[in-house]
Amino acid sequence: MDAGNAYGPGRTINVKDAMPGSLKRVGDWLFSEDPRRRIRLAQTGLALSLVMVCCGAMAYAVGAGFARAIPAALWAVASIGGIGGAFVAIRAGWSQRLGDPSLTLPQIVWSVACCAAGYVITGPMRGAVFPILMVVLMFGMFGLRADQVRYVSAYAVLLFSVTMSLAAWLDPHTFPPLVELGHFIMIAAMVPTVSVLSGRLAWLRQQRRDLASALERLRDLARHDELTALPNRRHMLELIDNAQERAARTGVPFCLAVIDIDHFKLVNDDHGHAAGDEVLRVFSREALAAVRTIDVLGRWGGEEFVLLMSNVNLQLARQAVERVRLQIESMLVAECPAVHITLSAGVAEHIIGEPGTATLQRADGALYRAKEQGRNRVACA
């Protein structure tokens, strides 16, 4: 029997195809399904892997007779417990309530302390601690602010200076003072260098965030009206083009309404432009409250607005705009209680194949008819 068709004709079971789903479930269980939490757990998992490697090196030191078994075992428990505890706290979501959900600073502080303890425990092998310490400090490049990096560096230099001094004083045979002085000079030179590089990287990272935020604000300003916060003319044209393409592809209808505030010039003339701006803001808020969440209201220019209504025919669109008209007719502007606002609107249903601008022109023609018929009404193309 063909192994590939052991379950019958046309049915092939591929073990490799089945594995990714199982691996994904294990990955989701271990690292969570939340993207940000997965990144934090991946970083902590990498730190935990480094601790495991260090535990292997510590086991070698014990086997070679450079370190005693009990202090080494206690060191391994403390090292794994500290980083493992951080992993559990992040995975369980307990760290979400903290200012640093990644627990980067506590992990680095704990790891530096473990490095100092490992320096004493490993005796003749203590030189291996230095590259590990540098790797620990480099983790700060990806999660700490520049000032935090400086504090951690000062803490590392101070902690190792105390550790080396006590070791040289208590056990000068294993830790010759001149050798410890040389080691301290090395630490005092390397750690600040890493601190400067980390601080520089942190500054560049902050600059990148600020630039991304500024670009996002510029993008938002380019797509929205500053006064009303509604989509502006350019963005509305993009949305109308998208609706036109979707209608051509799926046959789902849409309608456009061109809305104009009646006698808006009189508001500016009689009450000032500040009052006119407030009327536009209140109008936008009240009009949005009267339309569906899937519809888009945009400011077309001046006191003119465009309403894009998806998946509706002309009759339903007219009813929707009529609800807006009634909402605006009863609208009160707290800053200008003497102002009474109405609107005129023209509605057109998109015809498959015509440009969106053509639908807008037909809606605009209906708007002019509504004005000619006395304003405060809705007319259809």
Buried (B, 14 or more C-beta within 10 A) or exposed (E): EEEEEEEEEEEEEEEEEEEEEEEEEEEEEEBBEEEEBBEBBEBBBEBBEBBEEBBEBBBBBBEEEBBEEEBBBEBBEBBBEBBBBBBEBBBEEEBEEEEBBBBBBBBBBBBBBBBBBBBBBBBEBBEBBBEBBBBBBBBBBBBBBBEBBBBBBEBBBEBBBEBBBEBBEEEEEBBEEEBBEEBBEEBEEBBBEBBBBBBEBBEEBEEEEEEEEEEEEEEEEEBBBEEBBBBBEEBBBEBBEEBBEBBEEEEEBBBBBBBBBBBBEEBBEEBEEEBBBBBBBBBBEBBBEBBEEEBBBBBBEEBBBBBBBBBBEBEBBBEBBBBBBEBBEEBEBEEBEEBBBBBBBBBBBBEEEBEBEBBBBBBBBBBBBBBEEEBBBBBBB
